Amino acid sequence: MRELIVKVSFIPIGKTMKNKLVFTIFGSTGDLTYRKLMPALYNLMAGSNLDDNLEIRCIGRKALSQEDYIQLIQPWIEKGSRFPFKETIFLELTKHIQYIQMDLTKIEDYHLLKNVDQNSINIYYLAVAPEFFESIADHLESSGLLHKNLDYVILEKPFGLDFKHAIKVHDKLSTIFHQDHILHIDHYIGKEMIQNILAIRFANRLFETIWNKDTIEQIQITAAETIGIENRGSYYEQAGALQDMVQNHLLQLVSYVIMDQPKLMNHEHIQSKQIEAIQRLSIDECVFGQYTAKDDLKAYREEDHVSHDSVTETYIALQLHAKEGALKDVPIFVRSGKRMNQRATYISVHFKKAVNHLYPQDKLIDELLLIKIQPDEGIYFRFNAKKPGSSQEITPIMMNFCQNCIYENRINTPEAYERILNSAFHQDTSLFTPFEMVKLSWDFGSKVAKLKKNQGLDFYESQSDGPISADTLLNQHGYVWISADISDEAYQ
Ligand SMILES: NC(=O)c1ccc[n+]([C@@H]2O[C@H](COP(=O)([O-])OP(=O)(O)OC[C@H]3O[C@@H](n4cnc5c(N)ncnc54)[C@H](OP(=O)(O)O)[C@@H]3O)[C@@H](O)[C@H]2O)c1
């Protein structure tokens, strides 16, 4: 195996920190902790980015010994971390971890979280359902565990059960924690290629100058998964594709694509432009779908903890437009679905055809910029050129840059949760979503949910490209959905 080249540019501020850092995970026997948080912590350890002074408290209801818990997390780390698994690194990590059995709803259990060091900075990570957020905060406060100016709380989406509840939770938490210490996670912001969208748009004169309604015909954003809801039926019945993907992750993507140029490259300026962008959005049309069975794949309604007549959507397609700005009225098509025929998240920007008498339009290929976010990370650009030979025939040129095909890039690129935890450990809040944006996203989600009431649900077969009505949504404008593997096309 090749030697690892670790060049992750984290600043190990933790190493110089005076206060001890205590990271407490509520919900540490849950899917999120196993699949995302533990591999992220291992990656930070492997990259020498965990402070010696860090204590990780893992709270669960289950009667597990310390050894049981360590045994439980090991296979998830082996499977989920970007660095190859090494016993020595894992052992180092486990020295920071303490499993604490308690019921988070019982105030009498909170004494188990008392800090020996009164000056510790606590980061409480609530990897539990939103109905627990207020009571956890209450119990932490009533048990005298909090230092309002030192401690942080991290919330996982959904940040409430609905718009009203999200505001109630925020208002409550604001009385207990410092406003700026309530951190909302949208792990999409931590993804490498999403951080790259602004660089592509604003570091290139080419794209900076053509990112407008005169040049761009339409924009598509796809987040497709091949898996179904796995064993998360109870959660998904409540959230659906709208709360799971669209109103948070995809809305973030839309805002990065349509926002105006920020004055400075810092999170305040970027977030204020994102907020403006979301405020400009208008919803034109929606399609809601639900997957049906195929071969041995179950229909959504047959999944565990799902009602037999459930109307929860596992697929959404939206047509949006910005009411103002450089991309005013350019159609933006957004779709997200489970059990589709591809696993890929990508943005495609479709340019208008050249208008001149030299080359007939029907001979020109649509110029296209594809930003690949996951699992492939990279950029694909397609444009017209002259076919080699004596004729003036036009042929498409496809330039395909695969960022994570390069070993050094892959191994040196932190995963989203790794990036996010690292910034939280350094009390850097720039990768978290401000509450203003959380409110806007709930507002957007409520508008889409209202449309669903009038519209109903279309069904699509598992492993397909989604409901036919979603194709019609584009076809009526003369467009089709672009598949991620378009970038696999060879030169023609
Ligand atoms: N999974 C993901 O990929 C993902 C992604 C983004 C956001 N989220 C959000 O993160 C939250 C957690 O998701 P998850 O998938 O990890 O859920 P999960 O697998 O159902 O885990 C829930 C966790 O909460 C714990 N818990 C519940 N009631 C408790 C109590 N009274 N006392 C102590 N612990 C209790 C559970 O402990 P027991 O094991 O004892 O039941 C378990 O550790 C949800 O709000 C979800 O929407 C999840």
The ligand as an SDF file (V2000), in Angstrom:
LIG
                    3D

 48 52  0  0  0  0  0  0  0  0999 V2000
  -29.0250    8.6680   10.3930 N   0  0  0  0  0  0  0  0  0  0  0  0
  -28.7040    9.6590    9.5890 C   0  0  0  0  0  0  0  0  0  0  0  0
  -28.0130    9.4910    8.5760 O   0  0  0  0  0  0  0  0  0  0  0  0
  -29.1480   11.0610    9.9190 C   0  0  0  0  0  0  0  0  0  0  0  0
  -28.7490   12.1080    9.0630 C   0  0  0  0  0  0  0  0  0  0  0  0
  -29.1100   13.4050    9.3780 C   0  0  0  0  0  0  0  0  0  0  0  0
  -29.8930   13.6450   10.5000 C   0  0  0  0  0  0  0  0  0  0  0  0
  -30.2820   12.6250   11.2940 N   0  0  0  0  0  0  0  0  0  0  0  0
  -31.0890   12.9490   12.4810 C   0  0  0  0  0  0  0  0  0  0  0  0
  -30.3500   12.6130   13.6400 O   0  0  0  0  0  0  0  0  0  0  0  0
  -31.2270   12.1210   14.6410 C   0  0  0  0  0  0  0  0  0  0  0  0
  -30.7600   10.7200   15.0300 C   0  0  0  0  0  0  0  0  0  0  0  0
  -30.8460    9.8920   13.8910 O   0  0  0  0  0  0  0  0  0  0  0  0
  -30.4600    8.3610   13.9040 P   0  0  0  0  0  0  0  0  0  0  0  0
  -30.6700    7.8880   12.5250 O   0  0  0  0  0  0  0  0  0  0  0  0
  -29.1390    8.1630   14.5250 O   0  0  0  0  0  0  0  0  0  0  0  0
  -31.6180    7.7640   14.8400 O   0  0  0  0  0  0  0  0  0  0  0  0
  -31.6530    6.3570   15.5630 P   0  0  0  0  0  0  0  0  0  0  0  0
  -30.8070    5.3620   14.8620 O   0  0  0  0  0  0  0  0  0  0  0  0
  -33.0760    6.0530   15.8000 O   0  0  0  0  0  0  0  0  0  0  0  0
  -30.9590    6.6700   16.9670 O   0  0  0  0  0  0  0  0  0  0  0  0
  -31.6020    7.4090   17.9690 C   0  0  0  0  0  0  0  0  0  0  0  0
  -30.7120    7.4750   19.1820 C   0  0  0  0  0  0  0  0  0  0  0  0
  -31.4050    8.1740   20.2170 O   0  0  0  0  0  0  0  0  0  0  0  0
  -31.2900    7.4230   21.3920 C   0  0  0  0  0  0  0  0  0  0  0  0
  -32.3890    7.6350   22.3130 N   0  0  0  0  0  0  0  0  0  0  0  0
  -33.7140    7.6880   22.0100 C   0  0  0  0  0  0  0  0  0  0  0  0
  -34.4130    7.8640   23.1490 N   0  0  0  0  0  0  0  0  0  0  0  0
  -33.5140    7.9190   24.1610 C   0  0  0  0  0  0  0  0  0  0  0  0
  -33.6050    8.0690   25.5740 C   0  0  0  0  0  0  0  0  0  0  0  0
  -34.7820    8.2260   26.1700 N   0  0  0  0  0  0  0  0  0  0  0  0
  -32.4670    8.0630   26.2970 N   0  0  0  0  0  0  0  0  0  0  0  0
  -31.2560    7.9140   25.7170 C   0  0  0  0  0  0  0  0  0  0  0  0
  -31.0890    7.7720   24.3730 N   0  0  0  0  0  0  0  0  0  0  0  0
  -32.2180    7.7560   23.6300 C   0  0  0  0  0  0  0  0  0  0  0  0
  -31.2700    5.9900   20.9000 C   0  0  0  0  0  0  0  0  0  0  0  0
  -30.8160    5.1470   21.9240 O   0  0  0  0  0  0  0  0  0  0  0  0
  -31.2990    3.5830   21.9560 P   0  0  0  0  0  0  0  0  0  0  0  0
  -30.3210    2.8770   21.1140 O   0  0  0  0  0  0  0  0  0  0  0  0
  -31.1950    3.2440   23.3700 O   0  0  0  0  0  0  0  0  0  0  0  0
  -32.7020    3.5370   21.4340 O   0  0  0  0  0  0  0  0  0  0  0  0
  -30.3180    6.1200   19.7290 C   0  0  0  0  0  0  0  0  0  0  0  0
  -28.9870    6.1860   20.1790 O   0  0  0  0  0  0  0  0  0  0  0  0
  -32.6280   12.1480   14.0390 C   0  0  0  0  0  0  0  0  0  0  0  0
  -33.2900   13.3210   14.4080 O   0  0  0  0  0  0  0  0  0  0  0  0
  -32.3740   12.1530   12.5460 C   0  0  0  0  0  0  0  0  0  0  0  0
  -33.3830   12.8070   11.8560 O   0  0  0  0  0  0  0  0  0  0  0  0
  -29.9210   11.3380   11.0220 C   0  0  0  0  0  0  0  0  0  0  0  0
  1  2  1  0
  2  3  2  0
  2  4  1  0
  4  5  1  0
  4 48  2  0
  5  6  2  0
  6  7  1  0
  7  8  2  0
  8  9  1  0
  8 48  1  0
  9 10  1  0
  9 46  1  0
 10 11  1  0
 11 12  1  0
 11 44  1  0
 12 13  1  0
 13 14  1  0
 14 15  2  0
 14 16  1  0
 14 17  1  0
 17 18  1  0
 18 19  2  0
 18 20  1  0
 18 21  1  0
 21 22  1  0
 22 23  1  0
 23 24  1  0
 23 42  1  0
 24 25  1  0
 25 26  1  0
 25 36  1  0
 26 27  1  0
 26 35  1  0
 27 28  2  0
 28 29  1  0
 29 30  1  0
 29 35  2  0
 30 31  1  0
 30 32  2  0
 32 33  1  0
 33 34  2  0
 34 35  1  0
 36 37  1  0
 36 42  1  0
 37 38  1  0
 38 39  2  0
 38 40  1  0
 38 41  1  0
 42 43  1  0
 44 45  1  0
 44 46  1  0
 46 47  1  0
M  CHG  2   8   1  16  -1
M  END
$$$$
